[in-house]
Amino acid sequence: MLGCYALKGGVGKTSAAVNMAWLAAQGGRRTLLWDLDPQAAATFLLRAKAKVKGGTAKLLRGDTDPAAVIKSTAYDGLDLLPAEALYETADVDLDAAKKSSRRVERVLREVGESYDMFVLDCPPGLSLMSANILHAADVLLVPLVPSPLSLRTLDQVVDFVAANRADGTRVLAFLSMVDNRRALHRDVMRLVADRYGDVARAVIPASATIERMGQRRAPVVEWAAHTRAAEAYRELWGEVLARLDPQTATAPAR
């Protein structure tokens, strides 16, 4: 299970989640992308309505059958559990539930036999929902924009994982929105590589192609397959897959 997570928005989290989910499905894995971010960007990109029948609160409490609210997408093997737009009371609802840090895991367990891969597009920040995602995910994929403050946010994520005793969750950071022409970006890339043990070799560039995902409402790896951005996502997926399932990892789909 892959969680795409960041402390703040606008760093390439949702773009990564959608492209990773598409690549998983194209590789023959039955994939479910759960959009947990109330901004519902992944839901929008996959052309679904930001609405959950009965509401996300009931889903998290166990009062709604997850299979009843999952939507198919235009892509074979890729389904979506859409976000509920502006649903911002998740922490309150989770706090009122039994085993409040395991509700996301419990929802996915109910549909586990139907899928080979789960991708979670997580809301930003440190919260009870974040703790749920830590306990559910095998790999936490964390985008870092190339600025000195990114190192601090990665430290916070690592500390949060430790504080929640999510020892089975592996943090994989990757650099996002990188412009190699800028000296600051190159400097931060070197700092990250020297300071942390598990940083992806793949670097997602600052790219107009990625920015156009919102216009195209489709993964970059699908509609711009031969671009540098798409190649970077394929490389990143290969690294994610190697950590999720090293024995069966294969070359990324093209």
N, C-alpha and C positions, 0 to 999 in steps of 0.2 A: 504494500500500500504506500502511495506517494502523497505527501502533503506539500503543497506549494505555499510558502509562508513568508511573511515579511512584517516588520514592525510598523512600517508606514506604507501608504499607497503610492502609486505612480513610479514603481521601480521595476516593473516588468513581471510581476508575479502572475497575473492572470494570463498574459501572453504565453508565459512558459507553461502554465497548467494546460491550456487549450492545445498547444502544440505537442506537449508530452502525451496527452490523452489520444490525440489523433495518431501519433506515431505508434503508440501501444496497440491501438486497434488495427492499424495497417500491418503491424507485425503479426497479426493473427490472434491477439489477445482480446477476449471479450471484455470491454472496458466500460466502467461507469465513472463519469466525472460528476462529483457533487459540488455544486456551487454554494458555498457557505458564506460568501461575502454579501452583505445586504446591498451593496452597489450593483450586484447582479450582472457584472460585466461579462463573465463567462457565459451566462445564460443568453445575453444579448448576442454575443459573438457566434453562438451556435443556433441562433434564430429561434429561440423559444420564448414563451411568455414568462415573465418573472412573477410566477404565482404557484403556490403549492396548495392543492385542494385540501381543505381542512386546516391549513396553516402549518408552518414549520414547528410551532410550539407543540402541537399535538404529535407531530412526527417524532420529535425529540423525547417526548414523554412516553412514546410507545403506543399511542392511541390511534395511529394511522399506519396502515400497511405500506411500507416503503415501495413495494412493487406497484402499488396503485397510483403513485405519483411520479414514477420514473417516465421520462419521455425519450422516444427514439430521436435520433438526429439524421441529417442527410448522409451520414457516413456509416458504412457497414461496420458493425461491431462496436460502435460508440454510442452509448446512451448517456442521458443527462438527468440528474436529479436537480431541478432548477432551484434557483434562489427565490426567496420571497422578498420582493423589493422593499427596502427600508425596514426590514425586520431587524430591529436593533435591541430587542429585549432578550436575546438568547441567554445571556448570563443570568438574568433573573429567573427565566424558565428552567435553566439547567440547575440552578442552586436549589430550586424547589423539588427537584426530582431525586429519586434514590440513585445512589452511585453516580453522582452528578458529573464526575470526570470521565465516565465511560459510556455516555449516551450515544455519541457518534459511532463508537465501535459497535454498540449494540444494534443500532439501525442497520449498519452495513452487514453485520452477521446474519441478519434475516434474509438478505439477498445474496449472501456469499456464494452459494452454489451456482448462481447464474453468471458470475463474472470471474475472470482471471486477474483483473487489475482494477484497482480503485485509485482515482486521482482526486484529491481534495483541493479546491481553490479556497483558501482560508481567509477569513477577515483579518485585517491588520491589527496590531496591538498585542498586549499581554492580558489575557483574560481567562475565564473559566472555559470558554470555547477553545482557546488556544491549548489549554491543558487536555481537553478532550482529543484534540488533534494529535498531540504528542503521544498519547496512549494508543491511538489508533494506527499511526503511521510507522512504517518500517524505516523510511527515509524522509527526512524533512529537507526539502529543496529551498534554499534561501538565497534570493537575489540580492546582490550588493551593487549599488551604483558606485562608481569610482570616486569617492570623496573620503577624506579622513574620518568623517563621522560614521561611515559604514563599518569601520573596524569596531567602533563602540557598539553599534547595533548588533553585530555578530556576537560580540562578547555577551550582550544581554540575552540573546537567544540561547547561547550555550549554557549560560547560568540558569536560565529558565528551565531548560531540559533537565539539568542536574537537580534543581530544586523540586521538580515534580517527579523525580526518581524514574524518569523515562529512559532507563538504561538501554532498552532495546531499540531506541530510536536513534538513527544515525543522521547527523547533520551534514549535509553537503551544500556548501556555499558555491555560488557561481557569480561571476562578474557580468553585470548587465548594463546596457546603454553605454558601451565603451566607445570612445573616440581615440584611436591610437595616435592621432595627430596632436593631441593635447598632452603636454608634459606632466600635468597633475594626474591624469588618468594612468599614464605609464608608471608614475611613481607609486600610486596606490596599488596598482596591480602587483608590483614587486613587493610591497609591504605585506599584502594579503598572502602572497605565496610563501613568504618567509615566516609569517607569524602563525599560520594555521596549517594543520596537517591534512585536512580533507577539503581542498578547494578544487573544483572542476577545472580541467585544462581548457575545456570549451569556454569561449568568451562570446557573449551575445553583443553584437555591435549596436551602437546608436544608428538607427536605420529608418529611412522614410518608408521602406517596405513594411516594417513592423508597425509603424504608426498607421499605415493604411489598413491594418486588420479591422479597425472599427468601421471603415467604409466598406470593405469587402465582406465583413462578417463571416470570415473563414480563416482557418489556420494558415499561416505563412507557408508551412511545409506542403500545403495542398495546392494553393493557387500561385505560389512563387517558388516552386520547388528547386529551381536552379540558381537562386540568389545566394549571396554570402550569408544572409540572415538564416535562410532555411538550412544551409549546411551547418551553421553553428548550432541550431536546435537539434539537428540529427546527431551531431557529435555529443551534445549534452545528454540526449536520450541514451546514447550508447553507454555513457558513464553512469547514468542513473540505473540502467538495466543491469550493469555489471555489479552494482551494489545491492540491488534488490534480489537478483537471482544469478549469482556469478557462474553457476554450473550450466545454465542454459542460455546465458547472454549470447546474442548474435549480433551481426552487423545491423545498424539501424536501417529501417525501411527507406527506400528512395522512391 
